[in-house]
Amino acid sequence: MARLDGKKALITGGAQGLGACFARMFAAEGAKVAVTDVNEEGAEAVAAELNKDQPGVAAAFSHDVVSEEDWKRVLAGAAEAMGGINVLVNNAGIGSFGNIETETMDAWRKCQEVDVDSIFVGTQLALPYLKDAQPASIINISSVAGIIADGNMLAYNVAKASVWMMSKSIALHCAKSGYDIRCNSVHPVFTRTPIIDPLVALGGGGEEGERKLVRQIPLKRLAEPEDVGYAVVYLASDESRFVTASEFKIDGGITAQ
């Protein structure tokens, strides 16, 4: 029996990077997946790839996660396509690089809107679906940047710290309400996905840019998407039925320093 048999997962930001990796790993473990992204073509490509080997395992949806109306449409479509939703992976996010003197209000607001507000809106609207398909799991992708600060990542630090605390509040509400719905946050370090491209470029680009990032990590390498994916598969599975309000640091030891 696969680890995610019977799971029906909606994964935001699924067109590339971590979201696409999660979709592939979930499908391999027996889950049905709804891949959503503002990049509709990319989401459809990931779903088509999965359906080639397992027909009907994946559906794709265009999805602007800051739009309440998009959330309503996507949740209804995903529930219809999969026969319900019992795993929500809030993965969609953006970076913002600026300090207290250089960050702009527009960039600040956009970062909070995409990285924080979308999780509030999406989880609130998803709860009726999750309650109908218990046991259920909410997995919010935060970052080590929500735990340790950087002077040039003001908006991103604040956004990812907000995701961390929001996850705990959601978890406590669900537990105290008697719902069999868990909520946890995942905090990756620099992972080999497009979101770190600006950081690599700031370090000189290419291998030299990566080396500067790696020097900060005790295990001396970047994380691979699968390193994060294994934790997310665990949190989606019934193996973690007693795990809620926790933060999972997939960080090569960086937050221990």
KEKE-3310 file (N, C-alpha, C; in steps of 0.2 Angstrom, whole numbers, plus 5000, padded with zeros to 4 digits):
npx = (5004:5003:5010:5002:4989:4972:4973:4969:4975:4978:4989:4997:5006:5011:5018:5031:5048:5047:5033:5030:5038:5033:5020:5024:5030:5019:5009:5017:5016:5003:4993:4979:4981:4979:4985:4990:4992:4997:5004:4997:4999:5011:5007:4998:5006:5014:5003:5000:5011:5011:4999:5002:5008:5000:4984:4972:4976:4980:4975:4974:4974:4972:4977:4977:4983:4980:4968:4951:4940:4946:4951:4939:4934:4944:4945:4932:4933:4944:4939:4929:4935:4944:4936:4934:4944:4958:4970:4980:4991:5000:5009:5013:5022:5032:5048:5057:5068:5076:5081:5077:5079:5078:5068:5052:5036:5026:5032:5034:5020:5016:5023:5018:5005:5005:5012:5007:4993:4987:4987:4980:4967:4965:4966:4955:4944:4946:4943:4930:4929:4940:4935:4925:4932:4939:4952:4963:4975:4985:4997:5009:5021:5034:5049:5067:5070:5059:5063:5076:5084:5088:5097:5094:5082:5069:5055:5052:5057:5048:5036:5037:5039:5027:5019:5023:5018:5005:5002:5002:4992:4981:4982:4979:4966:4959:4962:4956:4943:4939:4941:4948:4960:4975:4989:5004:5020:5033:5050:5061:5079:5090:5085:5087:5079:5069:5067:5078:5087:5089:5097:5108:5113:5116:5127:5137:5133:5131:5142:5150:5141:5132:5141:5144:5131:5131:5141:5136:5128:5129:5129:5134:5129:5117:5099:5090:5075:5068:5072:5065:5053:5051:5048:5036:5028:5027:5020:5008:5003:4996:5004:5008:4998:4998:5004:5005:5004:5017:5034:5044:5060:5070:5085:5098:5105:5107:5099:5103:5115)
npy = (4994:5011:5026:5037:5033:5036:5049:5066:5079:5097:5107:5122:5134:5124:5123:5123:5120:5117:5115:5107:5096:5091:5087:5077:5067:5065:5059:5048:5041:5037:5047:5057:5072:5090:5102:5118:5135:5151:5151:5144:5136:5129:5122:5114:5106:5099:5091:5084:5077:5068:5061:5054:5042:5038:5038:5050:5054:5067:5084:5101:5118:5135:5148:5162:5165:5176:5180:5179:5174:5166:5156:5151:5145:5136:5127:5122:5115:5107:5098:5092:5086:5077:5070:5076:5085:5082:5086:5100:5110:5124:5131:5141:5156:5171:5179:5193:5206:5217:5230:5239:5252:5252:5244:5244:5251:5245:5233:5227:5225:5217:5205:5201:5199:5189:5179:5178:5183:5175:5162:5163:5167:5156:5144:5147:5146:5133:5125:5120:5110:5101:5098:5089:5079:5072:5061:5076:5086:5101:5109:5121:5130:5138:5145:5145:5158:5163:5161:5164:5179:5191:5205:5211:5205:5210:5210:5197:5190:5194:5190:5176:5172:5175:5166:5154:5157:5158:5145:5138:5144:5141:5127:5125:5130:5121:5109:5111:5113:5101:5095:5083:5088:5093:5105:5111:5119:5120:5123:5126:5128:5136:5131:5121:5128:5140:5151:5154:5160:5174:5176:5168:5176:5188:5184:5183:5174:5158:5144:5151:5159:5150:5143:5153:5154:5140:5140:5145:5134:5121:5107:5109:5110:5114:5112:5099:5099:5087:5084:5092:5088:5075:5077:5084:5074:5065:5073:5074:5061:5048:5044:5054:5058:5062:5074:5091:5109:5110:5115:5111:5110:5110:5111:5109:5111:5125:5134:5130:5137)
npz = (5000:4995:5003:5002:4998:4994:4997:4993:4986:4985:4978:4978:4967:4959:4946:4944:4952:4969:4971:4959:4961:4973:4968:4959:4968:4977:4968:4965:4977:4978:4979:4973:4964:4963:4953:4955:4948:4944:4932:4921:4910:4913:4925:4918:4911:4920:4926:4915:4912:4924:4922:4911:4915:4925:4922:4924:4937:4940:4940:4933:4936:4932:4943:4953:4968:4976:4974:4980:4973:4963:4972:4976:4964:4961:4971:4971:4959:4960:4970:4964:4954:4960:4969:4982:4995:5005:5008:5009:5002:5004:4994:4985:4982:4983:4982:4990:4990:4999:5011:5026:5022:5008:5003:4995:4996:4988:4984:4997:5000:4990:4993:5006:5002:4993:5000:5012:5014:5005:5010:5022:5016:5007:5015:5024:5015:5011:5022:5024:5014:5019:5031:5027:5023:5032:5040:5038:5031:5033:5025:5026:5017:5023:5027:5031:5032:5039:5052:5055:5053:5039:5035:5022:5018:5022:5020:5016:5026:5036:5031:5030:5043:5048:5041:5048:5062:5059:5055:5067:5074:5066:5067:5081:5083:5075:5082:5094:5091:5088:5076:5065:5058:5054:5055:5049:5047:5035:5033:5023:5019:5007:4992:4977:4967:4956:4964:4971:4962:4962:4973:4970:4960:4966:4973:4963:4953:4945:4948:4958:4964:4970:4979:4988:4995:5000:5009:5021:5026:5037:5032:5020:5006:4994:4997:4989:4979:4982:4995:5003:4999:5004:5018:5016:5011:5021:5031:5024:5025:5034:5043:5051:5060:5073:5073:5074:5073:5072:5067:5053:5050:5036:5034:5033:5045:5047:5055:5068:5071)
capx = (5000:5007:5009:4997:4983:4966:4974:4967:4979:4978:4995:4997:5012:5013:5020:5038:5051:5045:5026:5030:5041:5028:5015:5026:5031:5012:5007:5020:5014:4996:4988:4977:4983:4976:4991:4987:4997:4996:5006:4992:5003:5016:5003:4995:5012:5015:4998:5000:5017:5008:4993:5004:5010:4994:4979:4967:4979:4981:4971:4977:4970:4975:4975:4980:4981:4978:4961:4946:4936:4950:4951:4932:4933:4949:4943:4926:4935:4948:4935:4925:4940:4947:4931:4936:4951:4960:4977:4981:4998:5000:5016:5014:5026:5037:5054:5057:5075:5077:5081:5072:5079:5078:5062:5047:5029:5023:5035:5032:5013:5015:5026:5013:4999:5006:5015:5003:4986:4984:4986:4974:4961:4964:4964:4948:4939:4947:4941:4924:4931:4944:4931:4921:4936:4944:4957:4965:4982:4987:5005:5011:5028:5037:5056:5071:5070:5054:5066:5082:5084:5093:5095:5092:5076:5064:5048:5052:5057:5041:5030:5038:5038:5019:5016:5025:5014:4998:5001:5001:4985:4976:4982:4976:4959:4956:4962:4951:4936:4938:4942:4954:4963:4982:4992:5011:5024:5039:5055:5067:5085:5091:5084:5088:5073:5070:5066:5085:5091:5092:5102:5114:5115:5119:5134:5141:5130:5134:5144:5152:5135:5130:5146:5143:5126:5132:5146:5132:5125:5133:5130:5139:5126:5110:5094:5086:5067:5066:5074:5059:5047:5050:5045:5029:5024:5026:5015:5002:5002:4993:5010:5009:4992:4998:5009:5001:5007:5025:5038:5049:5066:5074:5089:5106:5108:5108:5096:5106:5121)
capy = (5000:5017:5030:5042:5030:5039:5056:5070:5085:5103:5110:5128:5135:5118:5123:5122:5120:5113:5112:5102:5090:5088:5084:5070:5063:5063:5054:5041:5038:5035:5052:5061:5079:5096:5106:5125:5140:5157:5149:5139:5131:5125:5118:5109:5102:5095:5087:5080:5072:5063:5058:5050:5036:5036:5042:5053:5055:5074:5089:5107:5124:5142:5150:5167:5164:5182:5181:5175:5171:5161:5151:5147:5141:5131:5123:5118:5111:5102:5094:5088:5082:5072:5067:5079:5087:5081:5088:5107:5112:5131:5132:5147:5161:5175:5182:5200:5207:5224:5231:5244:5258:5251:5240:5249:5249:5240:5226:5224:5223:5211:5199:5199:5197:5182:5174:5177:5183:5169:5156:5165:5166:5149:5140:5148:5144:5126:5121:5116:5104:5097:5095:5084:5073:5070:5066:5080:5090:5108:5110:5128:5131:5144:5146:5146:5165:5165:5159:5168:5186:5194:5213:5212:5201:5212:5208:5190:5188:5195:5185:5168:5172:5176:5159:5150:5158:5157:5138:5136:5146:5136:5120:5125:5131:5114:5104:5113:5113:5094:5093:5079:5092:5095:5110:5112:5123:5118:5128:5124:5132:5138:5125:5122:5130:5146:5156:5157:5163:5181:5176:5166:5181:5192:5181:5183:5170:5152:5140:5155:5161:5144:5142:5158:5151:5134:5141:5146:5128:5116:5101:5111:5109:5116:5107:5097:5099:5080:5084:5095:5083:5069:5079:5085:5067:5063:5077:5073:5054:5046:5043:5060:5059:5065:5079:5097:5115:5110:5117:5106:5113:5106:5117:5107:5113:5132:5137:5128:5140)
capz = (5000:4995:5009:5001:4995:4997:4998:4987:4988:4981:4978:4975:4965:4956:4939:4944:4958:4975:4970:4954:4965:4978:4964:4957:4974:4980:4964:4965:4983:4977:4980:4967:4965:4959:4952:4953:4947:4940:4926:4919:4905:4917:4929:4914:4909:4926:4926:4909:4914:4929:4919:4906:4918:4929:4919:4929:4944:4941:4937:4933:4937:4933:4950:4956:4975:4980:4972:4983:4968:4960:4977:4976:4958:4960:4977:4969:4953:4962:4974:4959:4950:4964:4974:4988:4996:5012:5009:5006:5002:5002:4992:4981:4986:4980:4986:4990:4992:5001:5018:5029:5018:5001:5001:4993:4999:4983:4985:5003:5000:4986:4996:5011:4999:4990:5004:5019:5013:5001:5015:5026:5012:5004:5021:5027:5011:5010:5028:5023:5010:5023:5036:5024:5021:5038:5042:5033:5033:5029:5025:5024:5015:5025:5025:5037:5033:5044:5059:5056:5049:5035:5034:5015:5016:5027:5018:5015:5033:5040:5028:5031:5050:5048:5039:5054:5067:5057:5055:5074:5076:5063:5071:5088:5081:5072:5087:5100:5088:5087:5069:5063:5053:5056:5051:5051:5043:5033:5033:5019:5017:5000:4988:4970:4963:4953:4969:4974:4957:4963:4978:4967:4956:4971:4975:4958:4948:4943:4954:4963:4968:4974:4984:4994:4999:5003:5015:5027:5028:5040:5028:5014:5000:4993:4997:4983:4980:4985:5002:5006:4997:5009:5024:5015:5010:5028:5034:5021:5026:5041:5048:5055:5062:5079:5072:5072:5076:5072:5061:5051:5047:5031:5033:5033:5051:5047:5061:5074:5073)
cpx = (5004:5005:5004:4990:4977:4967:4972:4970:4979:4985:4996:5005:5015:5017:5028:5041:5048:5038:5026:5033:5036:5022:5017:5027:5024:5009:5010:5018:5006:4991:4985:4979:4980:4982:4988:4993:4995:4998:5002:4995:5007:5012:5000:5000:5014:5010:4998:5005:5014:5003:4996:5006:5004:4988:4974:4970:4979:4976:4975:4972:4974:4973:4980:4978:4980:4971:4956:4942:4939:4950:4944:4932:4938:4947:4937:4928:4939:4944:4931:4929:4943:4942:4932:4943:4952:4967:4977:4988:4999:5008:5018:5017:5030:5043:5053:5064:5076:5077:5077:5073:5078:5071:5056:5040:5025:5026:5034:5025:5012:5017:5021:5007:5000:5008:5011:4996:4983:4983:4980:4967:4960:4962:4957:4943:4940:4944:4935:4925:4935:4940:4927:4925:4941:4946:4961:4971:4983:4994:5007:5019:5030:5045:5061:5072:5064:5057:5072:5082:5090:5092:5093:5086:5070:5057:5047:5052:5051:5036:5031:5037:5030:5016:5018:5020:5007:4997:4999:4994:4980:4976:4978:4969:4956:4956:4957:4944:4934:4938:4948:4958:4970:4985:4999:5014:5031:5044:5061:5073:5085:5090:5085:5082:5074:5070:5073:5089:5093:5097:5109:5117:5119:5126:5138:5139:5134:5136:5147:5146:5132:5135:5145:5137:5127:5137:5142:5128:5130:5134:5133:5136:5119:5105:5092:5079:5065:5067:5068:5053:5046:5047:5037:5025:5023:5020:5008:4999:4999:4998:5011:5003:4992:5003:5005:5004:5014:5028:5044:5055:5070:5080:5097:5109:5109:5105:5099:5112:5120)
cpy = (5006:5022:5035:5039:5034:5046:5060:5077:5091:5106:5116:5129:5128:5117:5121:5121:5115:5110:5107:5095:5087:5084:5077:5065:5060:5058:5047:5037:5036:5040:5054:5069:5084:5101:5113:5130:5146:5156:5143:5134:5127:5120:5112:5104:5097:5089:5082:5074:5066:5059:5053:5043:5033:5040:5044:5055:5063:5078:5096:5113:5130:5145:5156:5167:5170:5183:5176:5171:5165:5155:5147:5143:5135:5125:5118:5113:5106:5096:5089:5083:5076:5068:5070:5081:5086:5083:5095:5109:5119:5132:5138:5152:5165:5177:5190:5202:5215:5225:5237:5251:5258:5248:5246:5246:5244:5233:5223:5222:5217:5205:5197:5196:5190:5177:5173:5177:5177:5163:5157:5164:5159:5144:5141:5145:5136:5122:5117:5109:5099:5094:5089:5078:5071:5063:5070:5084:5096:5108:5117:5128:5137:5144:5146:5154:5167:5163:5163:5174:5187:5201:5215:5208:5203:5209:5201:5187:5188:5190:5178:5167:5172:5169:5154:5151:5156:5149:5136:5138:5142:5129:5120:5126:5124:5109:5105:5113:5105:5091:5088:5082:5095:5101:5111:5116:5119:5123:5126:5130:5133:5131:5126:5122:5137:5152:5159:5160:5170:5181:5173:5172:5186:5190:5180:5178:5163:5148:5145:5157:5156:5143:5147:5156:5145:5135:5143:5140:5123:5110:5103:5109:5112:5111:5106:5097:5092:5080:5087:5091:5078:5071:5081:5079:5065:5066:5076:5066:5054:5044:5048:5062:5063:5071:5085:5103:5114:5113:5112:5110:5109:5111:5115:5110:5121:5136:5135:5132:5146)
cpz = (5000:5001:5008:4998:4998:4998:4992:4989:4983:4983:4974:4972:4962:4950:4939:4951:4963:4973:4965:4957:4969:4974:4962:4963:4977:4975:4964:4972:4983:4978:4973:4969:4960:4959:4950:4953:4943:4933:4924:4914:4909:4922:4924:4912:4914:4926:4921:4910:4918:4926:4913:4909:4922:4927:4924:4936:4945:4937:4937:4933:4936:4940:4952:4964:4979:4978:4976:4978:4965:4965:4977:4970:4958:4966:4974:4963:4955:4966:4969:4955:4954:4969:4981:4989:5003:5013:5006:5007:4999:5001:4988:4985:4981:4985:4986:4993:4993:5008:5020:5025:5011:4999:5000:4996:4994:4984:4991:5003:4996:4989:5002:5008:4996:4995:5010:5018:5010:5005:5019:5022:5010:5009:5023:5022:5010:5016:5027:5019:5015:5028:5034:5022:5026:5038:5037:5036:5029:5030:5022:5023:5017:5023:5031:5038:5037:5051:5060:5051:5044:5034:5027:5013:5021:5025:5018:5022:5037:5037:5030:5039:5051:5047:5045:5060:5065:5057:5062:5076:5073:5066:5077:5087:5079:5078:5092:5097:5087:5080:5069:5057:5057:5052:5054:5045:5041:5031:5029:5019:5010:4996:4981:4966:4961:4958:4972:4969:4959:4968:4975:4963:4960:4973:4969:4952:4948:4949:4959:4968:4973:4980:4990:4998:5003:5009:5021:5030:5031:5035:5021:5007:5000:4995:4990:4984:4984:4993:5006:5005:5002:5015:5022:5014:5017:5031:5030:5022:5033:5046:5053:5058:5069:5079:5070:5076:5076:5066:5059:5047:5043:5029:5033:5040:5052:5053:5068:5076:5077)
residu = (MET:ALA:ARG:LEU:ASP:GLY:LYS:LYS:ALA:LEU:ILE:THR:GLY:GLY:ALA:GLN:GLY:LEU:GLY:ALA:CYS:PHE:ALA:ARG:MET:PHE:ALA:ALA:GLU:GLY:ALA:LYS:VAL:ALA:VAL:THR:ASP:VAL:ASN:GLU:GLU:GLY:ALA:GLU:ALA:VAL:ALA:ALA:GLU:LEU:ASN:LYS:ASP:GLN:PRO:GLY:VAL:ALA:ALA:ALA:PHE:SER:HIS:ASP:VAL:VAL:SER:GLU:GLU:ASP:TRP:LYS:ARG:VAL:LEU:ALA:GLY:ALA:ALA:GLU:ALA:MET:GLY:GLY:ILE:ASN:VAL:LEU:VAL:ASN:ASN:ALA:GLY:ILE:GLY:SER:PHE:GLY:ASN:ILE:GLU:THR:GLU:THR:MET:ASP:ALA:TRP:ARG:LYS:CYS:GLN:GLU:VAL:ASP:VAL:ASP:SER:ILE:PHE:VAL:GLY:THR:GLN:LEU:ALA:LEU:PRO:TYR:LEU:LYS:ASP:ALA:GLN:PRO:ALA:SER:ILE:ILE:ASN:ILE:SER:SER:VAL:ALA:GLY:ILE:ILE:ALA:ASP:GLY:ASN:MET:LEU:ALA:TYR:ASN:VAL:ALA:LYS:ALA:SER:VAL:TRP:MET:MET:SER:LYS:SER:ILE:ALA:LEU:HIS:CYS:ALA:LYS:SER:GLY:TYR:ASP:ILE:ARG:CYS:ASN:SER:VAL:HIS:PRO:VAL:PHE:THR:ARG:THR:PRO:ILE:ILE:ASP:PRO:LEU:VAL:ALA:LEU:GLY:GLY:GLY:GLY:GLU:GLU:GLY:GLU:ARG:LYS:LEU:VAL:ARG:GLN:ILE:PRO:LEU:LYS:ARG:LEU:ALA:GLU:PRO:GLU:ASP:VAL:GLY:TYR:ALA:VAL:VAL:TYR:LEU:ALA:SER:ASP:GLU:SER:ARG:PHE:VAL:THR:ALA:SER:GLU:PHE:LYS:ILE:ASP:GLY:GLY:ILE:THR:ALA:GLN)
# end
